Amino acid sequence: MPHPPDRTYGFALVGCGRIAQKHAEILGGNLVPGAKLVAVCDVLADRAEVYAKKYGVPAFTDFHAMAKTLGERIDVFSILTPSGNHAEHCLELAKYGKHIVVEKPMALTLEDADAMIAACEKAGGRLFVVKQNRYNLPVVKMREALDAGRFGKLVLGTVRVRWCRDQKYYDQAPWRGTWALDGGVFANQASHHVDLLDWMMGDLESVFAKSSTSLVDIEAEDTGVAILKFKNGGLGIIEATTATRPKDLEGSISLLGEEGTVEIGGFAVNEMKVWNFVTPVPGDEKVTREYRQNPPTVYGFGHVKYLENVVESIREGKPAMVDGREGRKSLETIVALYQSIETGKEVFLGRDPIRSRLGWKS
């Protein structure tokens, strides 16, 4: 049922690590109409206190205490904890019947993702998975062209993640780069790009992947490549690494079809580089000029638009751009990539059981 148009929804952050800064800036800075930051929580009190003091909200070290203390002041829990803890925290918080926003990837196993979806549906809350790059202006233009049929038959989709994450980055937290709580570049840094490739190219048929751990001391991979085959006959390529030195180079996607080619680059899939179609339409000549803005960091500009969609979906009772089921699709691709790496074989989705060591805790 739609809510009053002037209602403001209270967001409580669970986890105050690196990505929490982006959420806190947006919600605490009142950048999303109808959304406000009402509390922060982290098991490390000093990390929560940083945001509590900056934005004038209470800090907690236990999310159950936060939920019980604030009650109806909280409408949405934003889960920003390490990836391998997302499912556990979602299942606990779903019991309160609130809506849940969870950062990427939503979980590390498909079993956990399914449990999260079921728990939120049972409790009556909505589950939203953060995929903010879908709201980057060049990505929106690419999707508009795809929906309008301007590409014709899709031939090849390619994503490249060439970022720099040195040993110092991985040493900042003991969970980074571990199989139980994080995974490597495919599960962490490239998860948004895998989502974009799936979203643009359609249902996936199979994957074949290879990986290496080249420049850092972690359990998982810092470099990986993959070949994908889609049910529409198109092929896909993923090139992902955190071994770029000395700094980030690009996060990009290109889409090639019988009637056109689009390439989006920059650090965060935010800079239109190529916009060529066999049949031009008015405005084509302006696209590469007007959509060249590149963000200063790999997080890009999409979080505001993403959270606006969350608020709109809750207020109007509309489907979200990326709910739990949509977020699960790219997770299935990622798990299949790891299964292919581990077995050395092509993995067929819908035919093989999809499981890897990612996310399994001893």
C-alpha positions as CSV (number, residue, x, y, z in Angstrom):
1,M,0.0,0.0,0.0
2,P,1.4,3.4,-0.9
3,H,2.6,5.7,1.9
4,P,1.9,9.4,2.3
5,P,4.1,11.4,-0.2
6,D,5.6,13.5,2.6
7,R,6.7,10.7,4.8
8,T,10.4,10.5,5.7
9,Y,12.0,7.1,6.2
10,G,14.6,6.5,8.9
11,F,17.7,4.6,7.8
12,A,20.0,2.8,10.3
13,L,23.5,1.8,9.2
14,V,24.8,-1.6,10.3
15,G,28.5,-1.6,9.8
16,C,30.7,1.5,9.7
17,G,33.6,0.5,7.5
18,R,34.7,1.9,4.2
19,I,31.5,1.9,2.2
20,A,29.5,3.3,5.2
21,Q,31.1,6.7,4.5
22,K,29.2,7.0,1.2
23,H,25.9,6.0,2.8
24,A,26.4,8.3,5.8
25,E,27.3,11.3,3.6
26,I,24.1,10.8,1.5
27,L,21.6,10.0,4.3
28,G,23.2,12.2,7.0
29,G,23.6,15.0,4.5
30,N,19.9,14.8,3.5
31,L,20.7,14.3,-0.1
32,V,17.8,11.9,-0.7
33,P,14.3,13.5,-0.2
34,G,12.3,11.4,2.2
35,A,15.3,9.7,3.8
36,K,17.3,10.5,6.9
37,L,20.0,8.8,8.9
38,V,18.7,7.9,12.4
39,A,21.4,5.6,13.8
40,V,24.7,3.9,13.2
41,C,26.0,0.6,14.5
42,D,29.4,-1.2,14.5
43,V,31.0,-3.8,16.8
44,L,33.9,-1.3,17.1
45,A,32.5,1.5,19.1
46,D,35.0,4.1,17.9
47,R,34.0,3.6,14.3
48,A,30.3,4.1,15.0
49,E,31.1,7.2,17.1
50,V,32.8,8.9,14.1
51,Y,29.5,9.0,12.2
52,A,27.3,9.5,15.3
53,K,29.1,12.7,16.2
54,K,29.3,13.9,12.6
55,Y,25.6,13.5,11.9
56,G,24.1,13.8,15.3
57,V,22.6,10.3,15.6
58,P,23.0,7.6,18.3
59,A,25.7,5.0,18.0
60,F,25.3,1.3,19.0
61,T,27.6,-1.7,19.1
62,D,24.7,-4.2,18.9
63,F,22.1,-4.0,16.2
64,H,19.4,-5.8,18.3
65,A,19.8,-3.1,20.9
66,M,19.6,-0.4,18.2
67,A,16.4,-2.0,16.8
68,K,14.7,-2.3,20.2
69,T,15.8,1.1,21.4
70,L,14.7,3.1,18.4
71,G,11.7,0.9,17.3
72,E,9.5,2.7,14.9
73,R,12.1,5.4,14.2
74,I,13.8,2.8,12.0
75,D,12.2,2.0,8.7
76,V,15.3,0.6,6.8
77,F,18.4,-1.2,8.0
78,S,21.4,-0.7,5.6
79,I,23.7,-3.7,6.0
80,L,27.2,-2.6,5.2
81,T,29.2,-5.3,7.0
82,P,31.7,-7.7,5.4
83,S,30.1,-9.6,2.5
84,G,30.3,-13.0,4.3
85,N,28.2,-11.6,7.2
86,H,25.4,-10.1,5.0
87,A,23.2,-13.2,5.2
88,E,23.6,-13.7,9.0
89,H,22.8,-10.0,9.7
90,C,19.9,-9.9,7.2
91,L,18.3,-13.0,8.7
92,E,18.6,-11.5,12.2
93,L,17.3,-8.0,11.2
94,A,14.5,-9.3,9.0
95,K,12.7,-10.5,12.2
96,Y,11.9,-6.8,12.9
97,G,9.8,-6.5,9.8
98,K,11.8,-3.6,8.5
99,H,13.0,-3.0,5.0
100,I,16.6,-4.0,4.3
101,V,19.2,-2.5,2.0
102,V,22.3,-4.7,1.6
103,E,25.5,-3.7,-0.1
104,K,27.1,-5.8,-2.9
105,P,27.3,-8.7,-3.1
106,M,24.1,-9.6,-1.3
107,A,25.7,-12.8,0.0
108,L,28.5,-15.2,-0.9
109,T,26.4,-18.4,-1.5
110,L,23.2,-18.9,-3.3
111,E,21.8,-20.8,-0.3
112,D,22.3,-17.7,1.8
113,A,20.8,-15.4,-0.8
114,D,17.7,-17.6,-1.0
115,A,17.4,-17.6,2.8
116,M,17.6,-13.8,2.8
117,I,14.9,-13.4,0.2
118,A,12.6,-15.8,2.0
119,A,13.1,-14.2,5.4
120,C,12.3,-10.7,4.2
121,E,9.2,-11.9,2.3
122,K,8.0,-13.8,5.4
123,A,8.5,-10.8,7.7
124,G,6.9,-8.4,5.2
125,G,9.9,-6.2,4.6
126,R,11.4,-5.3,1.3
127,L,15.0,-6.5,0.4
128,F,17.1,-4.1,-1.8
129,V,20.6,-5.0,-3.2
130,V,22.9,-2.0,-3.9
131,K,23.9,-1.9,-7.6
132,Q,24.4,1.9,-7.9
133,N,26.2,1.7,-11.3
134,R,22.9,1.0,-13.0
135,Y,22.1,4.7,-12.3
136,N,25.2,6.1,-13.8
137,L,24.0,8.5,-16.6
138,P,26.0,6.8,-19.4
139,V,24.7,3.3,-18.2
140,V,21.2,4.7,-18.3
141,K,21.7,5.8,-21.9
142,M,23.1,2.4,-22.9
143,R,20.1,0.7,-21.4
144,E,17.7,3.1,-23.1
145,A,19.3,2.2,-26.5
146,L,19.1,-1.5,-25.7
147,D,15.5,-1.3,-24.7
148,A,14.8,0.7,-27.9
149,G,16.3,-2.1,-30.0
150,R,19.1,0.1,-31.4
151,F,21.8,-2.6,-31.0
152,G,19.9,-5.2,-32.9
153,K,21.4,-8.7,-32.3
154,L,23.8,-8.6,-29.4
155,V,27.3,-10.0,-30.3
156,L,29.7,-9.2,-27.5
157,G,29.6,-7.6,-24.1
158,T,32.9,-6.9,-22.2
159,V,33.6,-5.5,-18.8
160,R,37.0,-4.5,-17.5
161,V,38.0,-3.8,-13.9
162,R,41.6,-2.6,-13.7
163,W,41.9,-1.3,-10.2
164,C,44.7,-1.0,-7.6
165,R,44.4,-2.7,-4.3
166,D,47.8,-3.3,-2.7
167,Q,48.7,-5.3,0.4
168,K,48.1,-2.4,2.6
169,Y,44.5,-2.3,1.5
170,Y,44.0,-6.0,2.2
171,D,45.8,-5.7,5.6
172,Q,43.3,-3.1,6.8
173,A,40.8,-5.7,7.8
174,P,41.4,-9.5,8.4
175,W,38.3,-10.5,6.4
176,R,39.5,-9.0,3.2
177,G,40.5,-11.4,0.5
178,T,39.3,-14.5,2.5
179,W,37.1,-17.1,1.1
180,A,34.8,-17.1,4.1
181,L,34.0,-13.4,4.2
182,D,35.0,-11.7,1.0
183,G,36.4,-13.6,-2.0
184,G,38.6,-12.0,-4.6
185,V,38.2,-9.4,-7.4
186,F,35.3,-11.3,-9.0
187,A,33.2,-11.3,-5.8
188,N,34.2,-7.9,-4.5
189,Q,35.4,-5.2,-6.8
190,A,33.9,-6.6,-10.1
191,S,30.5,-7.6,-8.7
192,H,28.9,-4.4,-10.0
193,H,30.4,-4.9,-13.5
194,V,29.2,-8.6,-13.6
195,D,25.8,-7.2,-12.7
196,L,25.9,-4.7,-15.6
197,L,27.0,-7.4,-18.1
198,D,24.2,-9.7,-17.0
199,W,21.7,-6.9,-17.1
200,M,22.6,-5.8,-20.6
201,M,23.3,-9.2,-22.2
202,G,20.4,-11.2,-20.7
203,D,20.1,-14.7,-19.4
204,L,23.4,-16.6,-19.0
205,E,24.0,-20.1,-20.4
206,S,27.6,-20.9,-19.3
207,V,30.9,-19.5,-18.0
208,F,34.5,-20.6,-18.1
209,A,37.0,-18.7,-16.0
210,K,40.7,-18.7,-14.8
211,S,42.3,-16.7,-12.0
212,S,45.6,-16.0,-10.3
213,T,46.8,-14.4,-7.1
214,S,49.7,-12.3,-8.5
215,L,50.8,-9.3,-6.4
216,V,49.2,-9.7,-2.9
217,D,49.1,-12.3,-0.1
218,I,45.4,-13.2,0.2
219,E,43.4,-16.5,0.0
220,A,41.4,-15.5,-3.1
221,E,42.3,-14.1,-6.5
222,D,43.5,-10.6,-7.4
223,T,43.2,-11.3,-11.1
224,G,40.7,-13.2,-13.2
225,V,39.4,-13.6,-16.7
226,A,36.2,-15.3,-18.0
227,I,34.3,-16.1,-21.1
228,L,30.6,-16.1,-20.9
229,K,27.9,-17.5,-23.3
230,F,24.4,-16.0,-23.2
231,K,21.2,-17.7,-24.2
232,N,20.7,-15.1,-27.0
233,G,23.9,-16.3,-28.6
234,G,26.0,-13.4,-27.5
235,L,29.3,-13.8,-25.9
236,G,30.8,-12.0,-22.9
237,I,34.3,-11.3,-21.6
238,I,35.2,-10.3,-18.0
239,E,38.7,-9.0,-17.3
240,A,39.1,-8.1,-13.6
241,T,42.1,-7.3,-11.5
242,T,43.2,-5.4,-8.4
243,A,46.8,-5.8,-9.5
244,T,46.9,-2.6,-11.6
245,R,49.9,-0.5,-10.5
246,P,50.4,2.2,-9.4
247,K,46.8,3.4,-9.4
248,D,43.3,2.6,-10.6
249,L,43.0,2.6,-14.4
250,E,39.4,1.8,-15.4
251,G,36.1,0.2,-14.7
252,S,34.3,-0.2,-18.1
253,I,31.7,-1.9,-20.2
254,S,31.3,-2.2,-23.9
255,L,28.3,-3.5,-25.8
256,L,28.6,-4.6,-29.5
257,G,25.6,-5.4,-31.7
258,E,24.8,-5.7,-35.3
259,E,23.4,-2.2,-35.4
260,G,25.7,-0.3,-32.9
261,T,28.5,-0.1,-30.4
262,V,28.7,1.7,-27.1
263,E,31.7,1.9,-24.7
264,I,31.6,3.4,-21.2
265,G,34.8,3.8,-19.3
266,G,36.3,6.0,-16.6
267,F,37.1,4.7,-13.1
268,A,33.5,3.8,-12.3
269,V,31.6,3.0,-15.6
270,N,30.7,6.7,-15.7
271,E,32.4,8.2,-18.8
272,M,30.8,7.7,-22.3
273,K,33.6,7.0,-24.7
274,V,31.9,5.5,-27.8
275,W,28.4,6.0,-29.0
276,N,28.0,4.7,-32.6
277,F,24.9,3.4,-34.3
278,V,24.2,2.4,-37.9
279,T,21.0,4.4,-37.8
280,P,21.5,7.8,-36.1
281,V,18.8,9.5,-34.2
282,P,18.5,13.2,-33.1
283,G,20.8,13.8,-30.2
284,D,23.4,11.1,-30.9
285,E,26.0,13.7,-31.7
286,K,25.7,15.2,-28.2
287,V,26.0,12.0,-26.2
288,T,29.8,11.6,-26.0
289,R,30.1,15.3,-25.1
290,E,27.4,15.4,-22.4
291,Y,28.1,12.1,-20.7
292,R,31.8,12.3,-20.2
293,Q,31.8,13.1,-16.5
294,N,34.1,10.8,-14.6
295,P,33.8,10.6,-10.7
296,P,36.8,11.1,-8.5
297,T,36.5,7.7,-6.9
298,V,35.4,4.2,-8.0
299,Y,32.1,4.5,-6.1
300,G,30.8,6.8,-8.8
301,F,27.7,9.0,-8.5
302,G,25.0,6.4,-8.5
303,H,24.3,5.9,-4.8
304,V,22.0,8.9,-4.5
305,K,19.8,7.8,-7.4
306,Y,19.8,4.2,-6.1
307,L,18.6,5.3,-2.6
308,E,16.0,7.5,-4.2
309,N,14.7,4.4,-6.0
310,V,14.5,2.6,-2.6
311,V,12.5,5.4,-1.1
312,E,10.2,5.6,-4.1
313,S,9.7,1.9,-4.1
314,I,8.7,1.8,-0.4
315,R,6.5,4.9,-0.6
316,E,4.6,3.9,-3.7
317,G,4.7,0.1,-3.3
318,K,6.5,-0.2,-6.7
319,P,9.0,-2.8,-7.8
320,A,12.6,-1.8,-7.1
321,M,15.3,-1.6,-9.8
322,V,17.3,-4.3,-7.8
323,D,15.5,-6.3,-5.3
324,G,16.7,-9.6,-3.7
325,R,15.8,-11.7,-6.7
326,E,17.5,-9.4,-9.2
327,G,20.5,-9.1,-7.0
328,R,20.8,-12.9,-6.9
329,K,21.3,-13.1,-10.6
330,S,24.8,-11.7,-10.6
331,L,25.7,-13.7,-7.5
332,E,24.8,-16.8,-9.4
333,T,27.2,-15.7,-12.2
334,I,30.0,-15.0,-9.6
335,V,29.6,-18.4,-7.9
336,A,29.6,-20.1,-11.3
337,L,32.9,-18.3,-12.1
338,Y,34.5,-19.7,-9.0
339,Q,33.2,-23.1,-9.6
340,S,34.7,-23.0,-13.1
341,I,38.1,-21.9,-11.6
342,E,38.0,-24.7,-9.1
343,T,37.0,-27.4,-11.5
344,G,38.8,-26.2,-14.6
345,K,35.6,-26.8,-16.5
346,E,32.9,-24.8,-18.3
347,V,29.9,-24.4,-15.9
348,F,26.4,-24.4,-17.3
349,L,23.8,-22.5,-15.4
350,G,20.5,-24.3,-14.9
351,R,22.1,-27.6,-15.6
352,D,24.9,-28.0,-13.0
353,P,24.6,-27.4,-9.2
354,I,26.2,-24.0,-8.7
355,R,28.5,-24.0,-5.7
356,S,32.0,-23.0,-4.9
357,R,34.2,-22.5,-1.8
358,L,33.2,-18.9,-1.7
359,G,31.4,-18.1,1.5
360,W,31.7,-21.4,3.2
361,K,33.0,-21.1,6.7
362,S,34.8,-24.0,8.4
